[in-house]
Amino acid sequence: MNKPEFLSYQELLDQEAGVIPEALRIDTQPNVENHVIATDVWTDRAVFEREVESLWPKVWQMACRETALAKPGDYFVYDVARYSILLVRAEEGTLKGFHNSCLHRGRALKSGRGSSRELRCPYHGFCWYLDGRFKEAHCEWEFAETDLAALTLPEVQVTTWGGWVMVNMDPDAPSFEQYSSVLSEHFTRWAPEDRYVSMHVEKKIRCNWKIAMEAFIESYHAIQTHPQILSFTGGDNSQYDTFGEHLSRTITAQGIPNPGQADRYSVQESVEAMTGPGGFERALSLTGLAADDITSRQAIGAVRKAQFAEFMDADQLATVTDAETMDSILYLVFPNFAPWGGFQSQITYRYRPDGMNPDGCIMDIYLLDGFPSDKPRPPDATTIRLDYDQKYAEAEELGMLGALFDQDANNLPEVQKGLMASKTRKVLTANYQELRIRHFHETLARYLNACP
């Protein structure tokens, strides 16, 4: 069947009056070989255990927001698979990261988050300074054959990006700047570091962590899974990009109907699906345009920019494009950190195994929102934790997004079930719309094949 004609994302940008930022004008037009993928990568415990040994200790991962470690003594524990990393704000203000294991009998030194003037093991009392130097132990004479002063806590690499704390357990790993390719360059304009966490939901899902992640790096599923967004989401117009081994992106146009369903919706219906009742009339008032002359993206952009005026100064607001007010600009820093660009509420995803369970995962959803520069930073929202059998809709803070995420979450355990049941033991991927999945698996294979 021949591909139908519809506007590319770049052609949609051509319709805008403002200057489009270079990050959105980049179209890498990737060519990722369309090979089948064996189901073992999601279902075989041996593959999971190779990830534990050869992936998680080697890659950069998001642990928390910098605001969780705001002052000396603050600590935060990040867990992934069998690993536990203790992050600390040391006395001199630097961030430190340690393997969260006492060098005496191995007890985890801390759990959760909090504040402490020292790192004392609750089991036998071995104690370290916040910078990881050994401080003291009870009955030190019992260890006469050991140089206790040399028991410095083993460190991990720690850096920050966009207000996030990033960690890598490999001391020889490249810097996060090198690893993440053009990420910093693209996000300079959108400054996630200047935002606060307005919502954080952490949910357990019965599927391999990669199955959850893959649901958010393609828009192809939206037609079947999310029919309620077809009036304002141009999934077929999506642009997919790759930037080296560790970074990829989907940009999905919002504010227009999906091309295959475009004749079902009026401009007003598309606008008010995103802005709420009365949004179309408000856009006409804001722009001075007539109903027959305004496009849906112009209208939504006008309403969104009026909202952004609450936290952006006039000079910055004047440069904001319609695309940056609404489009889904979703990056993935391999393997599991997925920040959205743009000036709207910035969603960020993270996906991790649930401990050593290859068939269960934890998905984090953060919302980052702006605030006036002359006002104090609002406190970050308290984490909402949902167990396997709870629905996203139970988190009232998600609003209408709860139903959307539940549609995805309902699919994922069934994907796991189907992969386990597969007779062919392989899956197919769409040439273009699912190329990021193949790009991810090519990079994953390089890590797993490095396993001795």
N, C-alpha and C positions, 0 to 999 in steps of 0.2 A: 504494500500500500504506500502511495506517495505521501510525503509529509505535507500537511496543510500549510498555507501561507499565513503567518501572523508576525507582528512586529517583534524584533529582538529587543532585549533590554536596552542596548545601546541606542536603538532607534526611538525607544520611549524617552530616553534622556535627551535626544535631539529636540524633542518637543518642548523642553523647558526653556524659560527665558533667561535664567540666571547662569552663572559660571559653574559648571559641574566640577567638583574636586577630582584631581587626577586619580585618586584611589578608585573612584567609581568608573572612570574612563578606561581603566586597564581591563582588557579582555584577553586573557591568556590563550584562549581557544585550545585547551589541552587535548592531546590525543593519547588516551590511556587504552592500551590493548584490551579488547573485549574477550577475555578468557573466562571460562566457567570457574567457580570457586567451590572447593570441596566442603561439604557440610561439617567435616571434622573440626574446622576452625572454630565452630560455635558449640560443638557437642562433645568433643573428645577431651576427657580430663587430662590426657597427656599434653595436649596443646595448651590447656590452661596452666599446667605446671611449668611448661616452657616459658610462658608469659611471666609467671612469678619469678623465674630465675633470670630471664634474659630481656624482658621488657621493662617491667616496673622499676627495677633498680637503675635503669639506664636513661630514662626519659624525664623531661621537665613536666612537672605537674603543678596545678594550682592547689594550694593548701587552704587558704583563708584570705580574708581582707586584711590589709594593713591595720585597719582600725581595731582588729581583735588583739593587736599587739601594740597598743598606743603608747604605753609608758613602761619604764624599767620594771622588770619583775613580771610583766604580763606573759603568760604562756598559752600555747594552743597545741593540741595533739591532732595530727593528721594521720589517719589509718588508711591503708590500701593493701588488699590481699593479706599477706602475713606480716607486712611491714608497719611500723609505727614510728612516726617522726615527731619529736618534741621541739617545737619552735618557741624561742624565748627572746624577749627584748632585754638585752644585757644592760648593765649599769650605765655604760658609756653611750647607750642609745642605739647600738648596732643590733641587727637581727642575727640570731644564731640558730642553727638547726642541728639536732643530735639524734642519733638512733636511741629510741625511747626504751633503754634497757640498762638496768643497774649492772655495773661491772663486777659486783660481788656475786649475787645469786640469780641475777637476770630479771628481777621483777620490773615491770613497767614503772618508771619514775613518776609519771603523771598521767592523768586521763582528762578528757574534756578540755576545758579552758578555765583560767583563773589568774591569780596573781600570787607570787611568792618571792621572797628575798633570797632563796637558795633552792637547790634541787636536791632534796633529801628523800632517800628511799623510805617508804613507809614500812618496809619489812624489817630491816636490821639497822637502818639509820645511816648508812653510807651517804655522804653528802658532798655535793659539788657547788662551786660558785656558778653564777648565771652564765659566765663565759665558758663553762665546761671544765675549769681547773678543779682538781681534787681539793676538798676543804678539810674533811675530817671523817673519822669512823669511830664507833665505840670500840674500846678494848683493842687499840691499834697494835699492841704487842702480840696479839694473836696472829698477825700477818708479818712477822719479822723477816720472812724470806721474800717478801714482795715489797717493791718500792711503791708504796701507796701514792706518793706525790706524783708519780708518773702516770697514774690512772686518769688521764684526761678523757672525757667523753668523746667517742668518735663522732665526727661532724659530717654533715651533708652540705651540698651547695645550696645557698639561699640567695635569692634576689627578689626584686619587686618589679612589677609591670602593671601599669594602669590601676594602681591601688590594690592589686592582688599580690600575695606572697607566693612565690614560685620556688619549688624545691627540686633537687636532683640528687639522688643518692650516689651517683658516680662522680668521684672527685676529678676524673679526667674528661668529663663530658664538656662539650663546647658551651660557651656562654649562652644564656637564653636569647640574647640579641642575635647571635649567629644561628641558633637552632630555629628561631621563629621567623626567619626570613624578613619579609616586608611588614610584619604585623605592627611594629612600633611606628613606622612611617605612615601607615594607613590610619592609625588611631590617634595620631597627634591632634587632629582636628576635633575628634569626638571625646577626648579626655575622660575616660572612665574613672581616673583617679580623683576627679573633682565631684564625684557623685557619691551618694550614700545608698546603703542597702535598704530599700523600702519593703522588700519581701524576700524571704528565703524559705523554700519548701524542700525537704529532703525525703524522698520516697523510695521504698524498697519495691522492686519489681521482680517477678519470677521469670527471669530470662538471663542469658549470658550478657555481660555488660556491653559487648559489641553490638548485639541486636538492638539494644536501646539507643546506642549512639547512632547507628545507621539509619534509624527512623527520622533523624533530624538533619541528615546531610543530603537529602533528596526531597524534591517537591512532587514527585510523580504520584505518591500515594494520596495526595490531597483530594483528588477528584472522587475517589471511592470512600476514603476514610473521613474526610471533613467536608461534606457537601454544603454545610452552612456557611463556608467562607468563599464559595465560588463567585459570589456577587462582587467581591472586592479583592480577590487574590489571583493574580495572573501567573499561576504555576507554570503554564506552558511557555511563558515568556522568560522563565528563569535562566540566569547565566551561571555557569559553573566554571570555577577557576582553580588551578593548582599553582603553588609557588614553592618549587623544590620538594623535598621529601616530607617536610613536617607541617606544611600549611596548605589549607584549601579553603574554598569559599563558595557559598551559593548566594546569589542576589535574586530575590523574588519580588517582582513588582507588586505593590499593593495599590488599592484605590481604583483598580480596573477589574472588570469581570474576567474570569478565565476565558481565553479566546473561544474555546469550544462551547461555552455557555453564554457568550456575550449578548446574543439577541434576546435573552430572557430578562435582562435587567436594564432599567433606565439609569441615567446619570445620578438622579436623586437617590435611587435605591442603593447604588454603590456607595455614594457619599454617606448616607445615613446609617449604612451597615457598619461604618467605621467611626462615625462621629456621634451617632445617636440621633433621636428625633429632633428636628429643628436645625440640624447641622447644615443642611443645604441652604436654607434661608439665611442663616448666619454667614455662610461663605459669600452669598451674594451681597450682603451688607458690607462685609469686610473688603471685598474686592471691587465693588461697584460695577461688576459685570452682570449682564442679563442672563437669565436662565438658559437661553439657547446658545450662549456664547462661551460659557464656562465649562471646562473639562472636569471630570471627577477628581483628577489628581490636583488640579489647581484649587478646587474647592476644599479638599481635605487638607492640602498644604496650608491654606489660609487659616483654617480653623486651628490646626496644630501650632502654627507660628504664634497665633494669639495666645495660646496656652503657654508656649515656651517663653513668652515675654515676662512671665512670672519669675523666671530664674536666669534669663539671658539678657545681657545689655543690648542696646539698640544696634550698635556697630556690628556685633557678632550675629545678631538675628538677621541683619540685612544680607548676610552672605549665605544663609541657610537655603538650600534647595528643597524643592518639594520631595524629591527622592529621599532626602535625609530626615524628613519628618514622618515617613510611613513605611518605607520599603524594608523587607527582611534582608539584612546584610549580615549573613551568619558565617563566621569563620570557624575553623577547627584547627587548633594547635595539637598535633598528634601527641598522644593518642586520645585524650579525653577532655580537653578544655575548649569550650566553644563560646566565645564572646560575640555579641551582636554589635555592629557599628550603628552610626546614626545618632540623631539627637532626641529621638523619642525615648520612652522607658527602655533602657538597654537590658535585654534578657541575656543571661549567661547560664550555660549548662555545664555540668560535669557528670561523668559516668565512671563508676568504680565497681569492681567485684564486691559482693557482700562477704567480706572475709575470704575464706578459702572455698567458698561455694561457687563452682563454675556455672551453676544454673540460677543464680540470684545476683542482683546488682542493686546499687544505690544510685539514684539519679537526683542531682541537685538542680534546682531552678532558682536563680537569683534575679531580682529586678533592681536595677540601679536607676535612681532618679536624681535630677538636678535640684539645686536649691540656690537662693540668691547669694551672691558672693559676699554681700555685706551682713549676712546672717550666720549664726553658728551652724556647724554641720549637724543635722539631725542625727540622733542615735540610730545605729543599724537595727533593723527589725530582729526580733527573736526568731530563732529557727523553728519552723513547724515540721515535726517528724511524723510521717505517715508509714504505717507498716504495710506488709504485703496485701492484706485484704481490705485496706482502706482506700477510698477513692480520692482523687485530687479535688473533687467537688466539696469534700469535707473541709478543705482549707478555704474558708470564705474569702480570705484575702485575695485569692486568685480571681474572683469574680467570674466573668464569662470564660476566662482561660481554663477554668477547672474542667468544664465539659470537653474542651478541645484536647487537653492533655489526657483525659480519661479515654477518649477515642483511641489515642495512640497506645495508652497503657493496656487497653483491652486487647489490642492486637498482639502485643509483645510476647506474653506467655504462650499464645497460640502459634506464633512463629517458632518459638523454642520447641513446642510439641511437634509441629510439622517437620522441622529439621531433623528431629530425633527419629521420626517415622519415615523419612524419605527413603524411597527405594533406589532412586538414581544416585543418591549421596552427593548431589551437586546442585548449584543454583545458577540461574541466569540473571544477567543485569542489563538494563536498557543501555543502548550505545552512549547516549549523551546524558540523560537525566540521572543515571546512577553511576556515572564515571568516578565520582568522589569515593564511592564504596570500593571500587577497584583500586584507586589510588591509595586509599587507606591500607588495603590488604597487601599491596606491593611493598609498602613501607614496613608493615608488620612482619612480613616474611623475611625482610632483611634482618630484623632484630632476632627473630626466632631461628633463622638459619645460622646466626652467629653463635648459637648455643653449642658449647663444646660437646 
